[in-house]
Amino acid sequence: MILYLTSSPCVPGADRAILNPANGFLDRLRRDVPEGVRCLVVCSDPDSFAFTDQFAWDMAGAFREAGLPWGDLRVLDGRNPEQTGELVAWSQMILLAGGHVPTQNRFLREVGLAGFLRDYPGTVIGVSAGSMNSAAMVYSHPELPGEAVDPDYQRFLPGLGLTYINIVPHFQQIRDLRLDGQLVVWDIALGDSRGHCFYALPDGTYFYAREGRTLLCGEAYRMEEGHFYQVCREGETLAL
């Protein structure tokens, strides 16, 4: 398996989905993705059909514009959960959509996606929540109003087991964001990092794992034991 863990694979602020060439992302995709690839898009919300379909077509357009047209596209969501194994076996590339982490996590467990991805020979690209849910133990920081003060909200969930890396995506957007009277990064995530390690990634930064080697590509920050520090700069690559 080739694994990309992205905050977002697209250029931030663009008026349409455009694959971001920063930090060698597009160059690596062009080496890894075969011509006419069969792509499976896995939803973030099994009941948001219009959102999932739009995301799938937007990403298909972005790949096509980058010279990587898909040969075929299928979607896994609440319309076809019984086809999970068949769809994974059919695909050559899987795109795990972004969205609400707990909602996606629940669906992935319901369809048993982790089991079907064992020994998967293709490429998996996580986007935001999809990257977060790729971990063996997912860190799901509160995102919606009320979650940060809900004593029943679960911040750690079993994931797909594709990596042990926990990311906090869209750092450039959430670094000063408040939720339920708390700063998402500095009060919530940094506090939760005691006993854990998280990587805060702005859009354009990603992890790349292939053949037992993992690279951190682009600007990134590490949160561990309540400490926060930069580990990689834009244009740099760090081997883990």
Sine and cosine of phi, psi and omega as CSV:
sin_phi,cos_phi,sin_psi,cos_psi,sin_omega,cos_omega
0.00,0.00,0.64,-0.77,0.18,-0.98
-0.96,-0.29,0.75,-0.66,-0.11,-0.99
-0.81,-0.58,0.78,-0.63,0.15,-0.99
-0.91,-0.41,0.80,-0.60,0.12,-0.99
-0.93,-0.37,0.97,-0.24,-0.07,-1.00
-0.94,-0.33,0.46,-0.89,0.25,-0.97
-0.96,0.27,-0.78,0.63,0.18,-0.98
-0.46,-0.89,0.68,-0.73,0.03,-1.00
-0.99,0.12,-0.02,1.00,-0.14,-0.99
-0.93,-0.36,0.35,-0.94,0.03,-1.00
-0.90,0.43,0.84,-0.54,-0.02,-1.00
-0.93,0.37,0.66,-0.75,0.08,-1.00
0.99,0.11,-0.05,1.00,0.01,-1.00
-0.95,0.30,0.42,-0.91,-0.04,-1.00
-0.99,0.14,-0.02,1.00,0.10,-1.00
-0.44,-0.90,0.19,-0.98,-0.02,-1.00
-0.95,0.31,0.89,-0.47,0.05,-1.00
-0.76,-0.65,0.83,-0.56,0.00,-1.00
-0.87,0.49,0.71,-0.71,-0.08,-1.00
-1.00,0.08,0.87,-0.49,-0.01,-1.00
-0.98,0.19,-0.09,1.00,-0.11,-0.99
-0.85,0.52,0.58,-0.81,0.10,-0.99
0.86,0.50,0.51,0.86,0.09,-1.00
0.97,0.24,0.20,0.98,-0.07,-1.00
-0.86,0.50,-0.77,0.64,-0.05,-1.00
-0.93,0.38,-0.61,0.79,0.04,-1.00
-0.87,0.49,-0.68,0.74,0.01,-1.00
-0.92,0.39,-0.66,0.75,0.04,-1.00
-0.86,0.52,-0.67,0.75,-0.03,-1.00
-0.91,0.42,-0.45,0.89,0.08,-1.00
-0.99,0.17,-0.55,0.84,-0.16,-0.99
-1.00,-0.04,-0.47,0.88,-0.14,-0.99
-0.99,-0.13,0.87,-0.50,-0.01,-1.00
-0.95,0.31,0.41,-0.91,0.04,-1.00
-0.88,0.47,0.71,-0.71,0.01,-1.00
0.93,0.37,0.57,0.82,-0.08,-1.00
-0.87,0.49,0.58,-0.81,0.10,-0.99
-1.00,0.00,0.90,-0.43,-0.13,-0.99
-0.93,-0.36,0.74,-0.67,0.12,-0.99
-0.95,-0.31,0.84,-0.54,0.07,-1.00
-0.99,-0.16,0.85,-0.53,0.01,-1.00
-0.99,-0.17,0.79,-0.61,-0.13,-0.99
-0.93,0.37,0.25,-0.97,0.20,-0.98
-0.99,-0.17,-0.41,0.91,0.05,-1.00
-0.70,-0.72,0.91,-0.41,-0.10,-0.99
-0.90,0.44,-0.29,0.96,-0.04,-1.00
-0.97,-0.22,-0.09,1.00,-0.01,-1.00
-1.00,-0.08,0.95,0.30,-0.12,-0.99
-0.88,0.47,-0.71,0.71,-0.05,-1.00
-0.90,0.43,-0.66,0.75,0.01,-1.00
-0.89,0.46,-0.72,0.70,-0.02,-1.00
-0.90,0.44,-0.70,0.71,0.00,-1.00
-0.89,0.45,-0.67,0.75,0.01,-1.00
-0.91,0.42,-0.68,0.74,0.04,-1.00
-0.86,0.50,-0.70,0.71,-0.02,-1.00
-0.88,0.48,-0.71,0.70,-0.03,-1.00
-0.95,0.31,-0.57,0.82,0.07,-1.00
-0.88,0.47,-0.71,0.71,-0.01,-1.00
-0.94,0.35,-0.60,0.80,0.07,-1.00
-0.88,0.48,-0.65,0.76,0.04,-1.00
-0.91,0.41,-0.63,0.77,0.01,-1.00
-0.91,0.42,-0.67,0.74,0.04,-1.00
-0.91,0.42,-0.67,0.74,0.00,-1.00
-0.88,0.47,-0.69,0.72,0.00,-1.00
-0.90,0.43,-0.48,0.88,0.02,-1.00
-0.99,0.10,0.06,1.00,0.00,-1.00
1.00,0.09,0.36,0.93,0.00,-1.00
-0.80,-0.60,0.88,0.48,-0.06,-1.00
-0.91,0.42,0.67,-0.74,0.05,-1.00
-0.98,0.21,0.58,-0.82,0.06,-1.00
-0.98,0.19,-0.55,0.83,0.01,-1.00
-0.36,-0.93,0.40,-0.92,-0.07,-1.00
-0.68,-0.73,0.76,-0.65,0.13,-0.99
-0.72,-0.69,0.38,-0.92,-0.06,-1.00
-0.85,-0.53,0.64,-0.77,0.12,-0.99
-0.93,-0.38,0.88,-0.47,0.04,-1.00
-0.40,-0.92,-0.40,-0.92,-0.06,-1.00
-0.93,0.36,-0.14,0.99,0.02,-1.00
-0.99,0.13,-0.34,0.94,-0.11,-0.99
-0.52,-0.85,0.67,0.74,-0.07,-1.00
-0.87,0.49,-0.47,0.88,-0.01,-1.00
-0.94,0.35,-0.20,0.98,-0.01,-1.00
-0.99,-0.14,0.20,0.98,-0.11,-0.99
-0.81,0.59,-0.80,0.60,-0.03,-1.00
-0.88,0.48,-0.68,0.73,0.01,-1.00
-0.89,0.45,-0.67,0.74,-0.03,-1.00
-0.93,0.37,-0.65,0.76,0.04,-1.00
-0.89,0.46,-0.71,0.71,0.00,-1.00
-0.89,0.45,-0.54,0.84,-0.01,-1.00
-0.95,0.31,-0.55,0.83,-0.19,-0.98
-0.98,0.20,0.39,-0.92,0.18,-0.98
-0.93,-0.38,-0.31,0.95,0.03,-1.00
-0.59,-0.81,0.66,-0.75,0.02,-1.00
-0.85,-0.52,0.76,-0.65,0.03,-1.00
-0.93,-0.38,0.90,-0.43,0.01,-1.00
-1.00,-0.05,0.93,-0.38,-0.15,-0.99
-0.93,0.36,0.35,-0.94,0.09,-1.00
-1.00,0.00,0.36,-0.93,0.00,-1.00
0.30,-0.95,-0.56,-0.83,-0.01,-1.00
-0.99,0.11,0.88,-0.48,-0.15,-0.99
-0.85,0.52,-0.78,0.63,-0.03,-1.00
-0.88,0.47,-0.59,0.81,0.01,-1.00
-0.91,0.42,-0.72,0.69,0.04,-1.00
-0.91,0.42,-0.68,0.73,-0.02,-1.00
-0.84,0.54,-0.69,0.73,0.01,-1.00
-0.87,0.49,-0.70,0.72,0.00,-1.00
-0.91,0.41,-0.69,0.72,-0.01,-1.00
-0.87,0.50,-0.61,0.79,0.03,-1.00
-0.95,0.30,-0.62,0.79,-0.01,-1.00
-0.88,0.47,-0.61,0.79,-0.03,-1.00
-1.00,-0.02,-0.04,1.00,0.03,-1.00
0.91,0.41,0.60,0.80,-0.10,-1.00
-0.88,0.47,-0.57,0.82,-0.03,-1.00
-0.83,0.55,-0.68,0.74,0.00,-1.00
-0.90,0.43,-0.62,0.78,-0.01,-1.00
-0.96,0.28,-0.33,0.94,-0.01,-1.00
-1.00,0.00,-0.07,1.00,0.07,-1.00
-0.88,0.47,0.79,-0.61,0.00,-1.00
0.89,0.45,0.42,0.91,0.06,-1.00
-0.90,0.44,0.78,-0.62,-0.10,-1.00
-1.00,-0.01,-0.06,1.00,-0.10,-0.99
-0.99,-0.11,-0.38,-0.92,-0.02,-1.00
-0.96,-0.29,0.73,-0.69,0.07,-1.00
-0.90,-0.45,0.79,-0.62,0.03,-1.00
-0.87,-0.49,0.89,-0.46,0.08,-1.00
-1.00,-0.05,0.63,-0.77,0.06,-1.00
-0.86,-0.51,0.92,-0.39,0.08,-1.00
0.81,0.59,-0.96,-0.30,0.00,-1.00
-0.84,0.54,-0.59,0.81,0.03,-1.00
-0.89,0.46,-0.60,0.80,0.08,-1.00
-0.93,0.37,-0.66,0.75,-0.02,-1.00
-0.90,0.44,-0.66,0.75,-0.01,-1.00
-0.97,0.24,-0.09,1.00,0.06,-1.00
-0.97,0.26,-0.31,0.95,-0.08,-1.00
-0.95,0.30,0.38,-0.93,0.08,-1.00
-0.91,0.42,-0.71,0.70,0.13,-0.99
-0.85,-0.52,0.92,-0.40,-0.13,-0.99
-0.99,0.11,0.72,-0.69,0.21,-0.98
-0.99,-0.10,0.89,-0.45,-0.05,-1.00
-0.90,-0.44,1.00,0.06,0.00,-1.00
-0.91,0.41,0.50,-0.86,0.02,-1.00
-0.83,0.55,0.64,-0.77,-0.04,-1.00
-0.83,-0.56,-0.56,0.83,-0.12,-0.99
-0.97,-0.26,0.47,-0.88,0.03,-1.00
-0.80,0.60,0.73,-0.68,0.01,-1.00
0.99,-0.13,-0.40,0.92,-0.06,-1.00
-0.94,0.35,-0.57,0.82,-0.05,-1.00
-0.93,0.36,-0.39,0.92,-0.02,-1.00
-0.94,-0.35,0.10,1.00,0.01,-1.00
-1.00,0.10,0.91,-0.42,-0.04,-1.00
-0.92,0.40,-0.27,0.96,0.00,-1.00
-1.00,-0.09,-0.07,1.00,0.01,-1.00
-0.94,0.34,0.79,-0.62,-0.04,-1.00
-1.00,-0.08,0.89,-0.46,-0.02,-1.00
-1.00,0.00,-0.22,0.97,0.04,-1.00
-0.79,-0.61,0.80,-0.60,-0.12,-0.99
-0.70,-0.71,0.50,-0.86,0.11,-0.99
-0.94,0.35,0.71,-0.70,-0.06,-1.00
-0.89,-0.46,-0.37,-0.93,-0.10,-0.99
-0.97,0.24,-0.33,0.94,0.03,-1.00
0.97,0.26,0.40,0.92,0.02,-1.00
-0.99,0.12,-0.30,0.95,-0.06,-1.00
-0.37,-0.93,0.27,-0.96,0.14,-0.99
-0.97,-0.25,0.11,0.99,-0.06,-1.00
-1.00,0.08,0.77,-0.64,0.10,-0.99
-0.96,-0.29,0.80,-0.60,0.02,-1.00
-0.91,-0.41,0.48,-0.88,0.19,-0.98
-0.91,-0.42,0.97,-0.23,-0.14,-0.99
-0.99,0.14,0.18,-0.98,0.08,-1.00
0.84,0.54,0.69,0.73,-0.07,-1.00
-0.85,0.53,-0.58,0.82,-0.04,-1.00
-0.91,0.41,-0.37,0.93,-0.01,-1.00
-1.00,-0.05,-0.56,0.83,-0.17,-0.99
-0.97,-0.26,0.01,1.00,-0.11,-0.99
-0.87,0.50,-0.46,0.89,0.03,-1.00
-0.87,-0.49,0.29,0.96,-0.06,-1.00
-0.98,0.20,0.71,-0.71,0.07,-1.00
-0.97,-0.25,0.61,-0.79,0.06,-1.00
-0.65,-0.76,0.84,-0.55,-0.01,-1.00
0.80,0.60,0.63,0.78,0.05,-1.00
0.98,0.18,0.12,0.99,0.00,-1.00
-0.84,-0.55,0.52,-0.86,0.11,-0.99
-0.98,0.21,0.82,-0.58,-0.12,-0.99
-0.86,0.51,-0.70,0.72,-0.03,-1.00
-0.98,0.17,-0.82,0.57,-0.22,-0.98
-0.98,0.17,-0.52,0.85,0.02,-1.00
-1.00,-0.08,-0.70,0.71,-0.14,-0.99
-1.00,0.04,-0.91,0.41,-0.11,-0.99
-0.90,0.44,-0.69,0.72,-0.03,-1.00
-0.91,0.42,-0.60,0.80,0.07,-1.00
-0.91,0.41,-0.63,0.77,0.00,-1.00
-0.95,0.31,-0.22,0.97,-0.05,-1.00
-0.97,0.25,-0.09,1.00,0.06,-1.00
-0.94,0.35,0.90,-0.44,-0.09,-1.00
1.00,0.02,0.04,1.00,-0.04,-1.00
-0.62,-0.79,0.12,-0.99,0.05,-1.00
-0.69,-0.72,0.83,-0.56,0.04,-1.00
-0.83,-0.55,0.49,-0.87,0.09,-1.00
-0.91,-0.42,0.86,-0.52,0.07,-1.00
-1.00,0.03,0.86,-0.51,-0.07,-1.00
-0.87,-0.49,0.82,-0.57,0.22,-0.97
-0.97,0.26,0.30,-0.95,0.06,-1.00
-0.87,0.49,0.68,-0.74,-0.05,-1.00
0.97,-0.26,-0.27,0.96,0.07,-1.00
-0.98,-0.18,0.51,-0.86,-0.03,-1.00
-0.37,-0.93,0.35,-0.94,0.20,-0.98
-0.99,-0.15,0.61,-0.80,0.00,-1.00
-0.77,-0.64,0.86,-0.50,-0.03,-1.00
-0.84,-0.54,0.79,-0.61,0.02,-1.00
-0.41,-0.91,0.72,-0.69,0.09,-1.00
0.80,0.59,0.69,0.72,0.09,-1.00
0.98,0.18,0.06,1.00,-0.02,-1.00
-0.90,-0.44,0.71,-0.70,0.00,-1.00
-0.86,-0.51,0.76,-0.65,0.02,-1.00
-0.88,-0.47,0.64,-0.76,0.17,-0.99
-0.98,-0.20,0.85,-0.53,-0.16,-0.99
-0.88,-0.48,0.95,-0.31,0.07,-1.00
0.95,-0.32,-0.05,-1.00,-0.06,-1.00
-0.87,0.48,0.78,-0.62,-0.03,-1.00
-0.41,-0.91,0.42,-0.91,-0.04,-1.00
-0.74,-0.67,0.59,-0.81,-0.02,-1.00
-0.94,-0.33,0.72,-0.70,0.10,-0.99
-0.90,-0.43,0.86,-0.51,-0.04,-1.00
-0.43,-0.90,0.76,-0.65,0.03,-1.00
0.80,0.60,0.58,0.81,0.03,-1.00
0.99,0.16,0.09,1.00,0.01,-1.00
-0.96,-0.28,0.50,-0.86,-0.03,-1.00
-0.74,-0.67,0.80,-0.59,0.01,-1.00
-0.40,-0.91,0.44,-0.90,0.00,-1.00
-0.98,0.19,0.68,-0.73,0.00,-1.00
-0.89,-0.46,-0.29,0.96,-0.04,-1.00
-0.43,-0.90,0.56,-0.83,-0.01,-1.00
-0.94,-0.33,0.30,-0.95,0.03,-1.00
-0.83,0.56,0.75,-0.67,0.00,-1.00
1.00,0.04,-0.15,0.99,0.00,-1.00
-0.99,-0.14,0.31,-0.95,0.07,-1.00
-0.75,-0.66,0.72,-0.69,0.01,-1.00
-0.86,-0.50,0.82,-0.57,0.08,-1.00
-0.99,0.12,0.75,-0.66,0.01,-1.00
-0.99,-0.15,0.00,0.00,0.00,0.00
